[in-house]
Amino acid sequence: MGITSATRHKPSGSDTAEQTATATMAQPHLPQGTGRQRAATQSTDTQRERILQAAAQLFAAQGYANTTMAQIVRALGVTKPFVYYYFRDKQEIFETLSWRPAVDCFTALDFAAGDPRRASEKVIEGIERLIRATIAHHPVAFFPYREPQVYRPEYIAAQKKLAHHFYDLLCPLLEEARSDGDLDFGETKITALAACSLPGFLYSWYRPGGRLSPDEVVAELTKLASRVIGLRAKDR
């Protein structure tokens, strides 16, 4: 999912997926409706979604540079002030679209405190969640791979913060599972990056409606990731 830095940071311990996403999104430089809209309501949320969905189709079909606000306006059949009421510019729309899959992917290991399962089970489920979220957010999840130059430095920093959170959870789980005798691998950081790079390559070949269903693609990639981290045969 875009930026996958495995730089180790001190784990927060008590962060949940919701807390992590909320804390990061609270920063003013991240997309949160910086048009003229001042308060969200059910009606305004619906209108924002209309704009986001129309823009997503255009960005996916013709890229960021070739998509204009005028095209988004025409696709919606509204006026420019309508769109600018909710979003400052097309970059904010693009970043808002990209932020959702980033949160879903990088909080895939945020299990409940005190989860009694073995570390290997959590690792496999977390990687499966990461893969499933990437596919579920097609094509928006692939925007960071296709056009990484679009994002502002502030946005990239926020996404890296989420990535660090993910790997701060994954690497200790991998080491615990290896100590349990469930996994067999060498260098922890390289193993973590290699396993999680599999969904990253989806952007170059995945197309909905292919021979395999989304669930089947998730299952196949999860099996491949299990091999990368050295999941022992007894646990498969």
N, C-alpha and C positions, 0 to 999 in steps of 0.2 A: 504494500500500500504506500506508494510514493516514497517518502523518506523512511528508511529502515535503519537508523543509526542504533548500534548496540553499545554505545558508550555507557559505562556503568555509572549510575547515580545512586545515592543512598535511598533505598526504598522507603516509601512513606508509611508502609505498614497498615494504616487504617483506611487508605483511600479506596473507595468503591468506584465502579465505572461512572456512576452518576456524579459523584463528588469530583472526580478527575475532570470530566467533561465540563461540568458547571463552573469549576474554578478557572479552567482555562478560558472558557467562553466569556467569563466575566471581564476579561481584559478588554479595554475599549478599542484596541486596534484590530480586533477580530470581527468578522461579519456578524452583525446583529441588527440589521435594519437601520442604516444610517441615512436613509432618505428623510423625508419630512415626517414620517410616521413617528409618533411619540408613545403610543400605547397599543399593545397587541390585543386583539379581540378575536373571537371565532371567525368573524367575517373577514378581518384583515389577514388572518392566518390563511384563510382559503384563497384570498387574492394573491398573497405571496406565493403560495404553492402553484397557482396557475402560471405565474411568471417564471418560476423556477423550472417547471416541467417544459414549458415552451422553449426556454433558453437551453435547457439540457439537450433537447433534440437538435437544435441548431448547432450548438457547440460540438456535439458528437458527429454530426453530418459534415460540417465544413470547417471545424477548427475555431479557435478563439479569435485569431486575427481577422478571419474572414466573416465573422459574425458581428453585426452592428446592433446598437440599441434600436435603430429604425426597423431592422428585420424582426427583432423580438416584438416590437410594438405591432408590426403588421401581422405577425403570426397569432397574436392575441386578439387583434381587432379592436385595439383600444388606442388611447392617445399617449403621447410621450409623458405628459405630466402624471398620468396614472402610474406608469412604471417608476418614474422618479420619486413618486410619493413613498415607495417602499424600498427602493435601492438607489444608492448614490450613482453607480455606474455599472458597466458590464463586468468589470473586474470583481466588484463586490458580489455580483450574482454568481460568477464563476467560483469564487472562494467559498461562498455559502453552500453551493452544490457540493464542493469537494470536502467540506468539513464534516458532513454527516458520515460518509464512509470511513473517514479517518478516525472518528470517534468509535464507530462500531468495530473497526478492525483492531485498533490499538487498546481497546478495553476488553478484548476477547478472553483475557486471563483473569479478569476481576471476579473471582469466585467469592462466595459468602465466607466471612470469617469463620474459622473453625471447621471448614469443609474437611471431613475425615478421610477422603479418598487418597489413594496412593498418588505420589507425585507424577508418576508416569501417566495415570489416567487423566490428571489435570492437564498435562502437557498435550496429550493427544486431543482432548476436547478443545483446548484453547486454539490449537492449530486448525482444527476442523472449523471452529467458529470464525477464525480469520479468513479461511478460504471461502466459507459460505457467505460471509459478509461481502467479500470482494465480488462474488458472482451476483449476489442479490442487488448490489448497487450498480450493476452494469447499466449503461456505459460510464456513469459518472465516476466510479472508483478508478477508472483508468486515466482520467484527466491528468493527474500528477505525473504519470509516466509519459504521456504523449506530449505534454506541454509544460514542463517544469519551470520554464522561464517566465511564465505568466505571474507567478505568485510574488507578493511583496515579502521583503525580509522578515517582517513581523509575523506574517502568516507561516512562513517556513519555520521560524523559531518555535511557534506554538505547536506545529505538527511534530517537530522534533521532540518537544517536551512529551507529547503523547507517546511517541515511539520509544523514548527512554523509559517511560513508565512501563510499557509492554515488556521490554527486554530486561528491566530490573526485576520483573516477576518471572520471566521465562528462564533466564540463566540459572538462578538458584534452584528452580524446579528440575531443570535438566540434571544438575549436579546431584540433587537429592535422589532422583530416580536412578542415576548411575550407581550411587552408593547403595541403593536398595537392590541392585543387581538386575533392574528391569531394562536398562538402556546400556548400550555399548558404543561409545564414541570417544574421540580424542579431545580436541580443543573446543571448549564450551562456546565461546563467542562465534567461532567459525561455523560450528554445528547449528547454532541458533539462526544465524543469518542464512545459511544454506537451506535449512528447512523452510524458513519463512519467505525465501525468494521464489518458491514455486508459484504461489498465487500472483506474484508480481509479473511473471511472464505471461499471465493470462491475456494481458492487453494486446499481445502480438498475434494471438491465434483464437481466442475464445469468441464464439458467435452464438447468440441464442438460437434455438431451433436446430442445432446440430444433431449429429447422430446420437450423442449421449444427452440425457436430461441433465438439468442443473444438479440434481441430487447425485446422479451417477458421476458427474465430473468432480463434485466434492469428495465422493467416496474414493475415486481413483487418486486424486491428488493427496488425500489424507494418507492413503496407503504408501504412496511414494515418500511423503514426508516422514512416515514412520520408519522407513528404511534408512533415511538420511540420519535420523537420530539414533539408529541402532536398536530399535525396539526388538526385544528378544522374542523368539517364536512362541514361547509359552504364554505371552501376553497378547498375542494377536488374535 
